[in-house]
């Protein structure tokens, strides 16, 4: 499945016939972004889609030299699993 970055909605998303998965973020100014939450419908859970969203967001942040914060428990766990400190 393909991750789409919807900059207008401040989301990274994966669209599927069974539902919409997305990671939502806010722009805090000065090139700092905060992950607010990651949503995966029950019908799509267990497929690694949240991890794909987290990776896409992190790759975007790094490639643009932005900084990030997280208010999302999933993103916090993903960062910890990857041993990434923010």
C-alpha positions as CSV (number, residue, x, y, z in Angstrom):
1,X,0.0,0.0,0.0
2,X,1.1,3.5,-0.8
3,X,1.6,6.3,1.8
4,X,0.3,9.6,0.6
5,X,1.4,12.9,2.2
6,X,-1.6,15.3,2.3
7,X,0.1,18.6,3.3
8,X,-3.2,20.5,3.3
9,X,-4.7,18.1,5.8
10,X,-1.4,17.7,7.7
11,X,-1.7,13.9,7.3
12,X,0.2,10.9,6.0
13,X,-2.4,8.5,4.9
14,X,-3.1,5.0,3.4
15,X,-6.4,4.6,1.7
16,X,-7.9,1.1,1.5
17,X,-11.4,-0.2,0.6
18,X,-11.7,-1.3,4.3
19,X,-10.9,2.2,5.7
20,X,-8.5,5.1,6.0
21,X,-5.3,4.9,8.0
22,X,-3.5,8.1,8.9
23,X,-0.9,9.9,11.0
24,X,-1.9,13.5,11.7
25,X,0.5,16.2,12.7
26,X,0.6,19.9,13.4
27,X,3.0,22.5,12.3
28,X,4.4,24.4,15.3
29,X,6.4,27.0,13.4
30,X,10.1,27.3,12.8
31,X,10.1,23.9,10.9
32,X,8.9,22.0,14.0
33,X,6.1,19.4,13.7
34,X,4.2,17.4,16.3
35,X,2.7,14.0,15.7
36,X,-0.8,14.2,17.2
37,X,-2.1,10.7,16.6
38,X,-2.0,7.6,14.4
39,X,-5.3,6.0,13.4
40,X,-5.7,2.5,11.9
41,X,-9.2,1.0,11.7
42,X,-9.6,-2.4,13.4
43,X,-10.2,-4.1,10.0
44,X,-6.7,-3.1,9.0
45,X,-4.8,-3.6,12.2
46,X,-1.9,-6.0,12.4
47,X,-0.6,-5.3,8.9
48,X,2.2,-2.8,9.8
49,X,0.3,0.2,8.3
50,X,0.9,2.4,11.4
51,X,4.7,1.6,11.1
52,X,4.6,2.6,7.4
53,X,3.0,5.9,8.3
54,X,5.5,6.6,11.1
55,X,8.4,5.8,8.8
56,X,7.0,8.1,6.1
57,X,6.6,10.9,8.5
58,X,10.1,10.4,10.0
59,X,11.7,10.2,6.5
60,X,10.0,13.5,5.5
61,X,11.2,15.2,8.7
62,X,14.7,14.1,8.2
63,X,14.9,14.8,4.5
64,X,13.8,18.4,5.1
65,X,15.9,19.0,8.3
66,X,12.8,19.6,10.3
67,X,12.5,18.9,14.0
68,X,9.7,16.9,15.6
69,X,7.8,16.2,18.8
70,X,5.3,13.5,19.5
71,X,2.0,13.5,21.4
72,X,1.1,10.1,19.9
73,X,1.6,6.9,21.9
74,X,2.1,4.9,18.8
75,X,4.8,7.2,17.4
76,X,6.5,7.2,20.9
77,X,6.6,3.4,20.8
78,X,7.8,3.4,17.2
79,X,10.7,5.8,18.0
80,X,11.7,3.8,21.0
81,X,11.6,0.5,19.0
82,X,13.8,2.1,16.4
83,X,16.1,3.6,19.1
84,X,15.5,7.1,17.8
85,X,15.7,10.0,20.1
86,X,14.0,13.3,19.3
